[in-house]
Amino acid sequence: MLSAAVVSAVQETSAHASSVFLRSGDGSAIVLVAACGTPPSLLGGWRLIPVTSGIPVAAAYRSGRTVHLADADETAQRFPQLAMAVPYAYGSASVPVRAGSDILGALAVVWPAPPGTAGLSKTQLRHLRRVANRLGSSLAVLEARGELPAPDARTIPIEVPAASPSGVRVGLFDWHLGTGALAGDDELCAIFGLTPEEFDGRAETLESRIHPADLGDFHAVARNAEEEGRASAQRLRVRGHDGRMRPVEIWGRVPQTGDGEGRRHLVGAVLDPGAGSRALAAVERLGDGVASLDPDGRLTYANRGFEQLLHVDVEDVLGRCLWDVLPWLSDPAYEDRHRATVVSQQSTSFLACRPPDQWLAFTLFPAADGVTVKVTGRGSPAPPSTTQAAEPSPSAEPARLGAIYHVLQLGSGLTEAVTSQQVCEVVADQLLPAFGGRHTAIFVVREGRMHLAGHADHDAGFLDWLEGAPLYAHLPGTEALTSRMPLFIESQQDLAAAYPGTPTGGVHSWVYIPLIASSRPVGTCVLGFDENRRFTANERGILSALGGLIAQALERARLYDEEFAVARGLQHALLPHRLPAVPDVRITGRYLPGTGGMDIGGDWYDVIKTPHGASLVIGDVEGHSVAAAATMGQLRSVVRAFVGAGKRPGEVVAGTNRLLGDLDTELLASCCYLQFDSDTGTAVAVRAGHCPPLLRSADGTTRVVHLETGALLGADPAADYPETELELPPDSVLALYTDGLVEEVGADIDVGIDRLRTALAHTSASTLDELADRLLVKARRSADRADDIALLLAEYSPGNAPAAAGR
């Protein structure tokens, strides 16, 4: 499904790249799951995107609307940070992947966009939305069956290569050497210029298509097979459909069947390289260098001229990026030229100096499936002309444009990081590719000692020795922090000289960046490199400056973590940790906090055991604050007191209403209270401005229980609350819930209640706990849950053992 979607998106819009992002399991991000054309690794850092990110694909997911950016100018106007990080001539369109009203992710396409490009037409945008909706419907079916795994940071995206013409054809045959009968596939017929209908299955027919001078070689194939059991490759010229002769290769072997008849068969293949072999010979005759790169920038072919001009052995660099293996091409400015070529699909040129003083001109020619590189010599010594003054010079410090892009993304990511773990992930995602590191770790100070907050490296233990170290220890991680000066260690010898006995962990160079926020030491950020690394003055300056940015984000996240833990702990303490076991009734409860910050809400539920059954109550105090949570706790205690005194349901709710008025608070509350008699299967219910309960019968029929309703608690101290009697059939399920589960912005609450009723009717589950979890799947995945959610389910099962749980 995913492969078909990205391919269709490219075909329908004439774009050169497409990608699909699906929401993560926790709903906080969208994750790259499939890409066509431009590989995911090309831009980096955008495989897992927070839903709040200022990226077009995230905006399309959040809003549920198409984000169409015709060219680079429009991108710069609407998404300036993106334009700074990816300043190329391209256009893009992002559309939500939806199934009905549920948005599962987003689909994006990218196309070349020179200045003045109009972007996609209305028809193309309509086709793109149709592809996304078709994908969404298919994914929804899998999700409903529980067969759609939620992606996360570990998800490896599907990569669909861009379509490219293949000049090679292979035909297969089985030749009976005794009778001359020859069976071949359609490709074999095409190579010999025959249609399948024209080929009569005789070797003589193929002979008629072979150049007369090569018939001896063709017969030698059969002779060698009979004598040696195999046929060495032979070059032949055959006549194609157009009447022209073209070279092919034929080879085969005799099957080892153990009988004489088997040795009379020759099975093999005929290879028609098309124009490929002739093109290869022509390229090899050139004095200029010619090479082919895949979309990731890895070398897939180079001619002899390329080897001679760059002084490399192709076998040493094949399958690798030139800027990774040739120091004089390692400046990110050169890698950026390749990235610009692939993204914009426009050719570009630059000069580079091969040491000691040989200037080479590189020209990059893009296509959807890769880049062709042409290299020519410019003489020696020949510095660039004044019109080329912006070209990188090997004697000057590198511009490190790639590093600057990652630094911009780092700053953007740190503003969005909320928790300490998110800060560590952003630093790892951006600093490592920016400076070519392989390891990173962040240590924070707690009680005068260093403690690991997060890491990203191939050897998780490369800094184990720093864990728990006191600040006065003579170690690079502690001294960088206490001296407030970054520490750059360029080799293992330098480490041994300055800090004897310090383990290297297989790392050869290190950067220790002190993290200082508001003159307070927060911790140390460590980068590790697998090779000796010399740090330029520019790099040292950038890394030193980043320490303050990381420290501020880390300190903000630490405070958030602490306050969030306190707030959630308070709220958790006010809710029941365990529900009582009630005969003939299974009960389970769930509570989900909102995702809008640290504010705690006033949603609550409770189950109170009575002599003949249980009282169930669910309520919602308005607002999100400590006051709302405190009021919720008081109301819960009052309800318990009235139930313990043997009050009828109407009296319980009326008494609670009067008490809320006495609390001298302006807060209002809603609640639904139900007193259930498990001996008779009957209940008495009272509703105070709350959502109506739902009741599912044993056959799956589910209805809204319409109760007479009274005023909100706290609105009128003298209000009366009428009682409604109802009967719960055996094996029925009663659902009480708060409005956070059914309310949606811009939609009537009755629509949400009916949607929940439908879900309760059609959701299958083996246990009540599983049913509760499935009803909350969508809510758990939502990254923008504005309100708290409480859910209480009760199943009346006469004769079964009691069971209850709360979460």
Secondary structure as GFF3:
##gff-version 3
##sequence-region A 1 807
A	DSSP	alpha_helix	2	13	.	.	.	ID=ss1
A	DSSP	beta_strand	17	23	.	.	.	ID=ss2
A	DSSP	beta_strand	29	36	.	.	.	ID=ss3
A	DSSP	beta_strand	48	50	.	.	.	ID=ss4
A	DSSP	alpha_helix	56	63	.	.	.	ID=ss5
A	DSSP	beta_strand	67	69	.	.	.	ID=ss6
A	DSSP	alpha_helix	72	78	.	.	.	ID=ss7
A	DSSP	alpha_helix	80	85	.	.	.	ID=ss8
A	DSSP	beta_strand	90	99	.	.	.	ID=ss9
A	DSSP	beta_strand	102	112	.	.	.	ID=ss10
A	DSSP	alpha_helix	122	144	.	.	.	ID=ss11
A	DSSP	beta_strand	158	160	.	.	.	ID=ss12
A	DSSP	beta_strand	169	176	.	.	.	ID=ss13
A	DSSP	beta_strand	182	184	.	.	.	ID=ss14
A	DSSP	alpha_helix	186	191	.	.	.	ID=ss15
A	DSSP	alpha_helix	203	207	.	.	.	ID=ss16
A	DSSP	three_ten_helix	212	214	.	.	.	ID=ss17
A	DSSP	alpha_helix	215	228	.	.	.	ID=ss18
A	DSSP	beta_strand	230	239	.	.	.	ID=ss19
A	DSSP	beta_strand	245	253	.	.	.	ID=ss20
A	DSSP	three_ten_helix	262	264	.	.	.	ID=ss21
A	DSSP	beta_strand	265	272	.	.	.	ID=ss22
A	DSSP	alpha_helix	276	284	.	.	.	ID=ss23
A	DSSP	beta_strand	289	293	.	.	.	ID=ss24
A	DSSP	beta_strand	299	302	.	.	.	ID=ss25
A	DSSP	alpha_helix	304	310	.	.	.	ID=ss26
A	DSSP	alpha_helix	314	317	.	.	.	ID=ss27
A	DSSP	alpha_helix	322	325	.	.	.	ID=ss28
A	DSSP	three_ten_helix	327	329	.	.	.	ID=ss29
A	DSSP	alpha_helix	332	344	.	.	.	ID=ss30
A	DSSP	beta_strand	348	354	.	.	.	ID=ss31
A	DSSP	beta_strand	358	367	.	.	.	ID=ss32
A	DSSP	beta_strand	370	377	.	.	.	ID=ss33
A	DSSP	three_ten_helix	386	388	.	.	.	ID=ss34
A	DSSP	alpha_helix	401	416	.	.	.	ID=ss35
A	DSSP	alpha_helix	420	435	.	.	.	ID=ss36
A	DSSP	beta_strand	439	446	.	.	.	ID=ss37
A	DSSP	beta_strand	449	456	.	.	.	ID=ss38
A	DSSP	three_ten_helix	464	466	.	.	.	ID=ss39
A	DSSP	alpha_helix	476	483	.	.	.	ID=ss40
A	DSSP	beta_strand	487	489	.	.	.	ID=ss41
A	DSSP	alpha_helix	492	498	.	.	.	ID=ss42
A	DSSP	beta_strand	509	517	.	.	.	ID=ss43
A	DSSP	beta_strand	520	529	.	.	.	ID=ss44
A	DSSP	alpha_helix	537	574	.	.	.	ID=ss45
A	DSSP	beta_strand	585	592	.	.	.	ID=ss46
A	DSSP	beta_strand	601	610	.	.	.	ID=ss47
A	DSSP	beta_strand	613	624	.	.	.	ID=ss48
A	DSSP	alpha_helix	626	644	.	.	.	ID=ss49
A	DSSP	alpha_helix	649	662	.	.	.	ID=ss50
A	DSSP	beta_strand	669	677	.	.	.	ID=ss51
A	DSSP	beta_strand	682	688	.	.	.	ID=ss52
A	DSSP	beta_strand	694	696	.	.	.	ID=ss53
A	DSSP	beta_strand	702	704	.	.	.	ID=ss54
A	DSSP	beta_strand	709	710	.	.	.	ID=ss55
A	DSSP	beta_strand	724	727	.	.	.	ID=ss56
A	DSSP	beta_strand	732	737	.	.	.	ID=ss57
A	DSSP	three_ten_helix	739	741	.	.	.	ID=ss58
A	DSSP	alpha_helix	749	762	.	.	.	ID=ss59
A	DSSP	alpha_helix	768	775	.	.	.	ID=ss60
A	DSSP	alpha_helix	777	781	.	.	.	ID=ss61
A	DSSP	beta_strand	789	796	.	.	.	ID=ss62
A	DSSP	beta_strand	803	806	.	.	.	ID=ss63
###
